[in-house]
């Protein structure tokens, strides 16, 4: 293959990646507009803010390395906004992967995926159910198996990550809230014969979770070591770049609350609105995911981006150093016509953009000054 063919293949692949990215962004923005229209019926302020979400996207395009990255946009960051929640879930997952990777490489940690659930609840019971679950988890992590400090502390669970996910059963009209938890342990943990009191079996986890919930039935518990199967079906535990077990565990554990997109598929509009309002009431102003123990310490050591304070632009997966490189600024505007899509509105050189930037105060004012936010 000659150089022309090589470059042509490379450019074609890059173009396909850009098309895929734009298709995903189009889909998320369409979904956020749908959600915003639902919000307008009961919270006009949040609905209007969500309509403005990601209406204009500014990308830096580095032609010399055929690379483009989002660097400016207004994100509403409203709970249940499909655009923002998807990006937040990606950031949570990227951060978690880095923490677990570092823990495996530097601390020789291994991991267990624990899922904790309870009976499905009615729509109007969600808030109380979430409150019960959060209090129960606090009781659970106060058990001896988690304790790392204090007299005689022998906790074999060295750290944890906890995330809340909620799904909705449209047929039964019930919520299924559950925790995805990653437990960090040392390799010696799995030699349960030498330390039976520090080993968490499925039965023991079930008993503890039942006691912490204070319920009179057996809740749901799933406990499994993080691994993946090789081509021969053998269990492999390794956390290098090909550690599919770790990636799968992170993907499962970092789902942010619920897939807001699923809520948009509820066919009964009255029910849909009721479900969304119930979730907002139950989940607003809560820390829905958290780190503890050694994983919390690793997260601090790595100085990772705060998921709650993030502008949701940089998602922590940008490893390409573009320092000193020249770039163009591509401006994409959301156009509601023809079913809704992003269209390239203008392209500025680096110098042109920097001149414009001097008159900027913040993202939203900037975009308004450029007369981009107004829909045709």
C-alpha positions in Angstrom: 0.0 0.0 0.0 1.5 3.4 -1.0 1.5 6.5 1.1 -1.6 8.0 -0.6 -3.5 4.8 0.2 -2.3 4.9 3.8 -3.3 8.5 4.3 -6.6 7.9 2.5 -7.4 5.0 4.8 -6.4 7.0 7.9 -8.5 10.0 6.9 -11.5 7.8 6.1 -11.3 6.2 9.5 -11.0 9.5 11.2 -14.0 10.8 9.3 -16.0 7.8 10.3 -15.1 8.4 13.9 -16.3 12.0 13.6 -19.6 10.9 12.0 -20.2 8.4 14.8 -19.4 11.1 17.4 -21.8 13.6 15.8 -24.5 10.9 15.5 -24.2 10.2 19.2 -24.3 13.9 20.1 -27.3 14.4 17.9 -29.1 11.6 19.6 -28.3 12.9 23.1 -29.4 16.4 22.3 -32.7 15.2 20.7 -33.3 13.3 23.9 -32.5 16.3 26.1 -35.0 18.4 24.1 -37.7 15.7 24.7 -36.9 15.6 28.4 -37.0 19.5 28.5 -40.4 19.5 27.0 -41.7 17.2 29.8 -40.0 19.4 32.4 -41.8 22.5 31.0 -45.1 21.1 32.3 -44.1 21.2 35.9 -40.8 23.2 36.2 -40.5 25.8 33.4 -37.2 27.2 34.8 -35.4 23.8 34.6 -37.1 23.0 31.3 -35.9 26.2 29.7 -32.4 25.7 31.1 -32.4 22.1 29.7 -33.4 23.4 26.2 -30.4 25.6 26.3 -28.1 22.7 27.3 -25.5 21.9 24.7 -27.2 24.1 22.1 -23.8 25.3 20.9 -20.7 23.2 20.9 -17.2 24.6 20.3 -14.5 22.2 19.2 -10.7 22.7 18.8 -9.6 21.1 15.6 -5.9 20.2 15.4 -5.4 19.5 11.7 -1.7 18.4 12.0 -2.7 15.4 14.1 -6.2 15.0 12.8 -7.7 15.5 16.2 -10.8 17.3 17.5 -12.0 17.9 21.0 -14.9 19.7 22.6 -13.7 22.6 24.7 -16.6 24.9 25.3 -20.4 24.4 25.8 -23.1 25.3 28.2 -24.2 22.2 30.1 -27.4 22.5 32.3 -26.3 19.7 34.7 -29.9 19.1 35.7 -30.7 15.8 37.1 -32.2 13.5 34.4 -30.9 15.6 31.5 -29.9 12.8 29.0 -27.0 14.8 27.6 -25.5 15.7 31.0 -26.2 12.4 32.7 -24.5 10.5 29.9 -21.4 12.6 30.1 -21.4 12.5 33.9 -21.6 8.7 33.7 -18.6 8.6 31.4 -16.6 10.8 33.8 -17.5 8.7 36.8 -16.4 5.6 34.8 -13.2 7.1 33.6 -12.3 8.2 37.2 -13.2 4.8 38.6 -11.2 3.0 36.1 -8.1 5.1 36.9 -8.6 4.5 40.6 -9.0 0.7 40.2 -6.1 0.5 37.7 -3.8 2.3 40.1 -4.9 0.2 43.0 -4.2 -3.0 41.1 -0.8 -1.8 39.7 0.6 0.0 42.8 -1.3 -1.5 45.7 -1.8 -5.0 44.3 -5.5 -4.8 45.1 -8.1 -7.2 43.7 -11.8 -6.5 43.4 -15.2 -7.8 44.1 -18.4 -6.6 42.5 -21.3 -6.5 45.0 -24.9 -5.7 44.0 -27.4 -4.9 46.8 -31.1 -4.6 46.2 -34.5 -4.9 47.9 -38.1 -5.3 46.9 -39.3 -3.1 44.1 -41.2 0.0 45.4 -44.2 1.9 44.3 -43.7 5.3 42.6 -44.7 7.3 45.7 -42.4 5.2 47.9 -39.1 5.9 46.1 -37.9 8.7 48.3 -38.4 6.7 51.5 -36.8 3.6 49.9 -33.7 5.5 48.8 -33.4 7.0 52.3 -33.7 3.4 53.8 -31.0 2.1 51.4 -28.5 4.9 52.1 -28.9 4.5 55.9 -28.6 0.7 55.5 -25.3 1.1 53.5 -23.9 3.3 56.3 -24.7 0.5 58.8 -23.1 -2.0 56.5 -19.8 -0.2 56.1 -19.7 0.2 59.9 -19.4 -3.6 60.3 -16.1 -5.1 61.4 -15.2 -6.4 58.0 -14.9 -2.8 56.7 -13.1 -1.3 59.8 -9.6 -0.1 59.1 -9.1 2.1 62.2 -9.6 1.7 65.9 -8.6 -0.9 68.4 -8.3 -4.4 67.0 -9.4 -3.3 63.5 -9.0 -6.2 61.1 -11.2 -5.1 58.2 -10.4 -7.2 55.1 -12.4 -4.8 52.9 -9.8 -2.2 52.2 -11.9 0.2 50.2 -15.1 0.6 48.3 -17.0 2.5 45.6 -20.8 2.7 45.8 -23.2 3.9 43.1 -27.0 4.0 43.0 -28.9 2.8 39.9 -32.7 2.9 39.5 -34.7 1.2 36.8 -38.4 1.4 36.2 -40.8 -1.4 35.4 -43.5 0.1 33.3 -45.7 -3.0 33.4 -45.7 -3.2 37.2 -45.3 0.6 37.7 -42.6 0.0 40.2 -39.0 1.2 40.7 -36.0 -1.1 41.2 -33.3 0.8 43.1 -30.1 -1.0 43.7 -26.5 -0.4 44.6 -23.5 -1.4 42.5 -20.5 -1.7 44.7 -16.8 -2.4 44.0 -14.9 -3.8 47.0 -11.1 -3.6 47.1 -9.3 -6.4 48.9 -5.8 -7.8 49.1 -4.9 -11.1 47.5 -4.7 -12.8 50.9 -8.4 -12.1 51.4 -9.3 -15.0 49.1 -7.5 -17.5 51.4 -10.7 -17.7 53.5 -9.4 -20.8 55.5 -6.9 -18.6 57.3 -9.3 -15.8 58.0 -12.9 -17.0 57.9 -14.2 -14.0 59.9 -12.9 -11.6 57.3 -14.3 -13.4 54.3 -17.6 -12.3 52.7 -19.7 -15.1 51.4 -22.9 -14.7 49.4 -24.9 -15.9 52.4 -23.1 -13.7 54.9 -23.5 -10.6 52.7 -27.2 -11.4 52.3 -27.6 -11.7 56.1 -25.8 -8.5 56.8 -27.8 -6.6 54.2 -31.1 -7.9 55.5 -30.1 -6.8 59.1 -29.0 -3.4 58.0 -32.2 -2.8 56.0 -34.3 -4.1 58.9 -36.7 -5.9 56.6 -38.6 -9.1 57.3 -37.8 -10.7 53.9 -34.6 -11.7 52.1 -33.4 -8.9 49.8 -31.3 -9.5 46.7 -27.5 -9.8 46.9 -25.0 -10.7 44.2 -21.4 -11.2 45.0 -18.7 -12.1 42.4 -14.9 -11.6 41.9 -13.9 -9.3 39.1 -12.5 -11.4 36.3 -13.0 -12.2 32.6 -12.9 -15.4 30.6 -10.2 -15.9 28.0 -10.7 -17.7 24.7 -10.5 -21.1 26.4 -13.0 -20.2 29.1 -10.4 -19.8 31.8 -10.9 -17.1 34.5 -8.3 -14.4 34.1 -7.7 -11.7 36.7 -5.4 -9.0 35.4 -5.8 -5.3 35.2 -3.6 -4.2 32.3 -4.9 -2.4 29.2 -6.6 -5.6 28.1 -8.2 -6.2 31.5 -11.7 -6.8 30.2 -13.0 -7.9 33.6 -12.1 -4.5 35.1 -13.6 -2.6 32.3 -16.8 -4.5 32.5 -17.0 -4.0 36.3 -16.4 -0.3 35.9 -19.1 0.0 33.1 -21.6 -1.8 35.3 -20.8 0.1 38.5 -20.6 3.6 37.1 -24.0 3.9 35.6 -25.2 7.2 36.8 -28.6 6.7 38.7 -30.5 5.5 35.7 -30.5 5.8 31.9 -32.6 8.9 31.5 -33.2 7.7 28.0 -35.2 4.8 29.4 -37.6 7.2 31.0 -38.3 8.7 27.5 -39.5 5.3 26.3 -42.4 5.2 28.8 -45.5 5.3 26.5 -48.1 6.5 28.9 -47.4 10.3 29.1 -49.2 10.8 32.4 -47.2 7.9 34.0 -44.0 9.2 32.4 -44.4 12.6 34.0 -45.3 11.1 37.4 -42.1 8.8 37.3 -39.8 11.7 36.4 -41.3 14.0 39.1 -40.9 11.2 41.7 -37.2 10.6 40.7 -36.4 14.3 41.0 -38.0 14.5 44.4 -36.2 11.4 45.7 -32.8 12.1 44.2 -32.2 15.9 44.3 -29.4 17.1 46.6 -28.1 13.6 47.4 -24.6 12.2 46.9 -25.6 9.2 44.8 -22.1 7.7 44.5 -19.2 7.7 46.9 -15.7 6.3 47.6 -14.4 4.9 50.8 -11.2 3.5 52.4 -8.2 3.0 50.2 -10.1 3.8 47.0 -11.0 7.2 48.4 -7.3 7.8 49.3 -6.2 6.7 45.8 -8.7 9.0 44.2 -7.3 11.9 46.2 -3.8 11.0 45.4 -4.5 11.0 41.7 -6.2 14.4 42.0 -9.0 13.4 39.7 -11.6 15.8 38.5 -14.6 16.2 40.9 -17.6 14.7 39.2 -20.1 17.0 41.0 -18.2 20.2 40.2 -17.2 19.2 36.6 -18.4 21.3 33.7 -18.8 18.0 31.9 -16.6 19.2 29.0 -13.4 17.4 29.9 -14.4 13.8 30.8 -10.9 12.7 31.9 -10.2 10.5 28.9 -8.2 13.0 26.9 -4.6 11.8 26.9 -3.4 13.7 23.8 -1.1 16.6 24.6 -1.9 19.5 22.3 0.2 22.1 24.1 1.6 24.6 21.6 -0.3 23.2 18.6 -2.2 25.5 16.3 -5.9 24.9 15.9 -9.1 26.0 14.3 -12.4 26.5 16.3 -15.4 24.8 14.8 -18.8 26.0 16.1 -21.7 23.7 15.9 -25.3 24.9 16.5 -28.3 22.8 17.3 -31.0 23.2 14.7 -34.4 21.8 15.5 -35.5 21.6 11.9 -35.6 18.3 10.0 -35.9 16.3 13.3 -33.1 18.1 15.0 -29.4 18.0 14.2 -26.1 19.8 14.8 -24.9 21.9 11.9 -21.5 23.5 11.5 -22.2 27.3 12.0 -18.7 28.8 11.6 -15.0 28.1 11.7 -12.5 30.5 13.2 -8.7 30.5 13.2 -7.0 30.4 16.5 -6.2 34.1 16.2 -9.8 35.1 15.3 -11.2 33.1 18.2 -8.7 34.7 20.7 -9.8 38.2 19.6 -13.4 37.2 20.2 -12.5 35.6 23.5 -11.3 38.9 24.9 -14.9 40.2 24.9 -16.3 37.0 26.5 -17.6 36.8 30.1 -18.9 33.3 30.3 -20.0 30.6 27.9 -23.7 31.5 27.7 -23.1 35.3 27.2 -20.4 34.5 24.7 -22.7 32.4 22.6 -25.5 34.9 22.8 -23.1 37.7 21.6 -22.3 35.5 18.7 -26.0 35.3 18.0 -25.8 31.5 18.0 -28.2 30.5 20.7 -31.2 31.9 18.8 -32.9 29.2 16.9 -34.0 29.9 13.3 
